[in-house]
Amino acid sequence: MPVETPAAPQVQIQLQLDEATALGMYVNMAMVNHNETEFVIDFIYVQPQAPKAVVRARIINSPKHMKRFLHALQDNVTRYEAQFGKIDISGPVPHPITGMPH
């Protein structure tokens, strides 16, 4: 007879959000890199018509959390498209350094 593992109790986390973070930061590009132990996501703002890009945030995550993040993104995009229609991603993608399509 298999041994049943009791479910872990749900922990409710209270989030703290300062005013600057609550305002958000606009980005129009992200770059993802990884090694064996972590993923790094740089959220970048590429200035239109200028060969300049600024990393506005860097998130460093474990592989396990990154996979959970991926699933959360996939779920949210699916729900968004069900409500508002398919997201069109055709067209040129800006290059992270020059801002020009590659």
C-alpha positions, 0 to 999 in steps of 0.5 A: 500500500503506497504511503500518502504524503500530506499536502503542504499547508498553503502559506499566504505571503504578504507582498510589499510594493514601494511606490517606485516599483508600483509605477512599473518600468516600460521595456520593449525587449528581454534577453535570457541567458543561463548556466547550470545553476541559474537563469538571468533575464535582462529587461531592456528598453531600446530607444526608437531611432537611437543605437542605445539600449538600457537594461532597466531590470535584471532578474536572476532565477533558479531553473526550478523557479524559471520553469514555474515562471514560464508556465505562469507566462504561458497560462496568462498569454493563453487566457489573454488570447482567449479574451482579446484575440491572438497576439500578432508577433510578426514583423522585425525584432529589434536588435539589442544593441542597434535597435535595428531588425536582425 
